[in-house]
Amino acid sequence: MIEDLRWFGITWDEGPDVGGPFGPYSQIERLNVYLNTWRRLRDAGAIYPSPHSRKDVLSALQAPHQGEREAIFPVNLRPPSGTGSDSPKPGVVNWRFRVPDGQTITFDDRRQGVVRFIAGVDFGDFLVWRKDGYPSYELAVTVDDHAMEISEVVRGADLLLSTARQLLIYGALGWPPPDFYHCPLMRDSKGKRLAKRHRSLSLRALRAAGKSPAALRAGF
């Protein structure tokens, strides 16, 4: 992806291929950072061990796909407050964030305007740590954005609900959140979201077909 983006004409001054003051930039090298945050959330009573996962997380650091919205975690499966507070490490069990049921999470998105979600209605207790030893997408990106002093997060509109979850993590840790800009998704001629799993046309394929970056940019 880095090679394709450079071919397309996008450059950056910080990242896994050029370095920078907030490395390492590979998430697999940042597990200790995530684990320290897990400890803070544990001590705050914001998370709990949960053996009642309705489905396995697809990948440790993967964003949820549009249309794959998980069922709201049943409240009756929550353990009592304080469960897991004496756990020295996550262990081989999932950990979930205890959402404040009924609380409205509101943020002013720079593209979508004012966005509101209700905890316990639009989403339930969500994963922050996987039983196989990896943080969830929600935890990893929150920690990275804070640690790397990100001031504005730009991503697809399919992640608006994830932002509400991440704002709860920011609040539990006492961290100021960045600004958010959720842009429309790129779609094909039939309106389907472009995605690798759908074998959508990629920059790599367009490059192999002889297209130029200038021609592609002109077509947007």
C-alpha positions as CSV (number, residue, x, y, z in Angstrom):
1,M,0.0,0.0,0.0
2,I,2.9,2.4,0.8
3,E,4.4,1.7,-2.6
4,D,1.0,2.3,-4.4
5,L,0.3,5.5,-2.5
6,R,3.8,6.9,-3.4
7,W,3.2,6.0,-7.1
8,F,-0.2,7.8,-6.9
9,G,1.6,11.0,-5.7
10,I,0.9,11.0,-2.0
11,T,3.9,11.8,0.3
12,W,4.3,12.0,4.0
13,D,7.0,13.0,6.5
14,E,6.4,10.4,9.2
15,G,5.5,6.8,9.2
16,P,6.9,3.2,9.1
17,D,9.0,3.8,6.0
18,V,10.5,7.2,7.0
19,G,10.6,7.1,10.8
20,G,9.7,10.0,13.0
21,P,9.5,11.0,16.7
22,F,6.6,8.8,17.7
23,G,7.8,5.3,16.6
24,P,7.6,2.5,16.4
25,Y,5.0,2.7,13.7
26,S,4.2,-1.0,13.4
27,Q,1.4,-2.0,15.8
28,I,3.0,-5.4,16.5
29,E,5.9,-3.5,18.0
30,R,3.6,-1.4,20.3
31,L,2.1,-4.2,22.3
32,N,3.6,-3.0,25.6
33,V,2.1,0.4,25.0
34,Y,-1.4,-1.2,24.5
35,L,-0.9,-3.4,27.6
36,N,-0.1,-0.3,29.8
37,T,-3.3,1.2,28.6
38,W,-5.2,-2.0,29.4
39,R,-3.9,-1.7,33.0
40,R,-5.1,1.9,33.3
41,L,-8.6,0.9,32.1
42,R,-8.6,-2.1,34.4
43,D,-7.6,0.1,37.4
44,A,-10.4,2.6,36.4
45,G,-13.0,-0.2,36.5
46,A,-13.9,0.6,32.8
47,I,-13.3,-2.9,31.5
48,Y,-14.0,-6.5,32.6
49,P,-13.1,-10.0,31.5
50,S,-15.7,-11.6,29.3
51,P,-15.9,-15.2,28.3
52,H,-19.2,-14.6,26.5
53,S,-18.2,-13.4,23.1
54,R,-20.9,-13.8,20.5
55,K,-18.4,-14.0,17.7
56,D,-14.7,-13.9,17.4
57,V,-13.0,-10.7,16.3
58,L,-11.8,-11.1,12.7
59,S,-8.4,-9.7,13.3
60,A,-6.6,-8.1,16.3
61,L,-6.1,-4.7,14.7
62,Q,-8.7,-4.6,12.0
63,A,-11.4,-2.1,11.6
64,P,-15.0,-3.4,11.4
65,H,-16.4,-3.6,7.9
66,Q,-19.5,-1.8,6.8
67,G,-22.6,-4.0,7.1
68,E,-21.0,-6.2,9.8
69,R,-22.4,-4.4,12.8
70,E,-22.2,-6.7,15.7
71,A,-25.2,-7.5,17.9
72,I,-25.4,-5.5,21.1
73,F,-23.8,-7.4,23.9
74,P,-26.5,-8.6,26.4
75,V,-26.5,-6.6,29.6
76,N,-27.3,-9.7,31.6
77,L,-24.0,-11.2,30.7
78,R,-22.1,-8.4,32.4
79,P,-20.2,-9.4,35.5
80,P,-20.5,-7.3,38.7
81,S,-18.5,-4.0,38.9
82,G,-14.9,-4.6,39.9
83,T,-14.7,-8.0,38.2
84,G,-11.1,-8.4,37.0
85,S,-9.7,-5.6,39.0
86,D,-7.1,-7.9,40.5
87,S,-6.0,-9.5,37.2
88,P,-2.3,-8.9,36.7
89,K,-2.6,-9.4,32.9
90,P,-5.4,-10.0,30.4
91,G,-4.9,-13.7,30.2
92,V,-6.7,-16.0,27.7
93,V,-10.0,-14.2,27.9
94,N,-11.7,-11.3,26.0
95,W,-12.0,-8.0,27.8
96,R,-14.9,-5.6,27.2
97,F,-15.5,-1.9,27.9
98,R,-18.5,-1.4,30.1
99,V,-20.5,1.3,28.3
100,P,-22.7,3.8,30.2
101,D,-26.1,2.6,29.1
102,G,-28.4,5.4,28.1
103,Q,-25.6,8.0,27.7
104,T,-25.6,10.0,24.5
105,I,-22.2,10.3,22.9
106,T,-22.1,13.4,20.7
107,F,-19.3,14.8,18.5
108,D,-19.1,17.4,15.9
109,D,-17.7,15.8,12.8
110,R,-16.0,18.1,10.3
111,R,-17.8,16.4,7.4
112,Q,-21.0,14.9,8.8
113,G,-21.9,17.6,11.3
114,V,-23.2,16.7,14.8
115,V,-23.3,13.0,15.3
116,R,-25.1,11.2,18.2
117,F,-25.1,7.6,19.4
118,I,-26.7,6.2,22.5
119,A,-24.7,3.7,24.5
120,G,-26.6,0.5,25.1
121,V,-28.9,1.3,22.1
122,D,-26.7,1.8,19.1
123,F,-23.8,-0.2,20.5
124,G,-23.1,-2.3,23.6
125,D,-20.1,-3.4,25.6
126,F,-17.3,-3.7,23.1
127,L,-14.0,-5.6,22.9
128,V,-10.8,-3.8,24.0
129,W,-8.6,-6.9,24.3
130,R,-8.7,-10.3,22.6
131,K,-8.1,-13.6,24.4
132,D,-5.2,-14.4,22.0
133,G,-3.2,-11.5,23.4
134,Y,-3.9,-8.6,21.1
135,P,-5.8,-5.3,21.5
136,S,-8.9,-4.6,19.6
137,Y,-9.1,-2.0,16.8
138,E,-10.9,0.4,19.1
139,L,-8.1,0.3,21.7
140,A,-5.2,0.3,19.4
141,V,-6.1,3.3,17.3
142,T,-7.1,5.3,20.3
143,V,-3.8,4.7,22.0
144,D,-1.8,5.3,18.8
145,D,-3.6,8.6,18.0
146,H,-3.0,9.9,21.5
147,A,0.6,8.8,21.8
148,M,1.4,10.2,18.3
149,E,-0.3,13.5,19.1
150,I,-2.7,13.2,16.2
151,S,-4.9,16.4,15.9
152,E,-7.3,15.2,13.2
153,V,-8.4,11.8,12.2
154,V,-9.7,11.4,8.6
155,R,-11.4,8.1,7.7
156,G,-14.5,6.6,6.1
157,A,-18.0,7.3,7.2
158,D,-18.4,3.6,8.0
159,L,-16.4,4.2,11.2
160,L,-18.7,6.8,12.8
161,L,-19.9,4.2,15.3
162,S,-16.3,3.3,16.1
163,T,-15.7,6.9,16.9
164,A,-18.4,6.9,19.6
165,R,-16.7,3.8,21.2
166,Q,-13.3,5.4,21.0
167,L,-14.6,8.6,22.6
168,L,-15.6,6.5,25.7
169,I,-12.0,5.2,25.9
170,Y,-10.7,8.7,25.6
171,G,-13.0,9.8,28.4
172,A,-12.1,6.9,30.7
173,L,-8.4,7.7,30.3
174,G,-8.8,11.5,30.7
175,W,-7.3,12.1,27.2
176,P,-8.5,14.9,24.9
177,P,-9.8,13.4,21.7
178,P,-8.7,14.7,18.2
179,D,-11.0,16.2,15.7
180,F,-12.7,13.8,13.3
181,Y,-13.6,14.0,9.6
182,H,-15.5,11.0,8.2
183,C,-15.5,11.2,4.4
184,P,-17.9,9.3,2.0
185,L,-16.8,5.9,0.8
186,M,-15.5,5.3,-2.7
187,R,-17.9,3.0,-4.5
188,D,-18.0,1.2,-7.8
189,S,-20.5,1.8,-10.6
190,K,-23.1,-0.4,-8.9
191,G,-22.7,1.5,-5.6
192,K,-20.8,-1.2,-3.8
193,R,-18.1,-0.1,-1.4
194,L,-14.6,-0.6,-2.7
195,A,-12.9,-3.3,-0.6
196,K,-10.1,-5.8,-1.1
197,R,-12.4,-8.7,0.0
198,H,-14.8,-7.8,-2.9
199,R,-11.8,-8.0,-5.3
200,S,-12.5,-4.3,-6.1
201,L,-10.3,-2.5,-8.6
202,S,-7.1,-1.4,-6.8
203,L,-4.4,1.2,-7.5
204,R,-2.1,-1.7,-8.1
205,A,-4.4,-3.1,-10.8
206,L,-4.9,0.3,-12.4
207,R,-1.1,0.8,-12.4
208,A,-0.6,-2.6,-14.1
209,A,-3.2,-1.7,-16.7
210,G,-1.1,1.3,-17.7
211,K,-3.1,4.1,-16.1
212,S,-1.2,7.2,-14.9
213,P,-1.7,8.9,-11.5
214,A,-2.6,12.1,-13.3
215,A,-5.4,10.4,-15.2
216,L,-6.8,8.8,-12.1
217,R,-6.7,12.0,-10.1
218,A,-8.5,13.8,-13.0
219,G,-11.3,11.3,-12.8
220,F,-12.2,11.9,-9.2
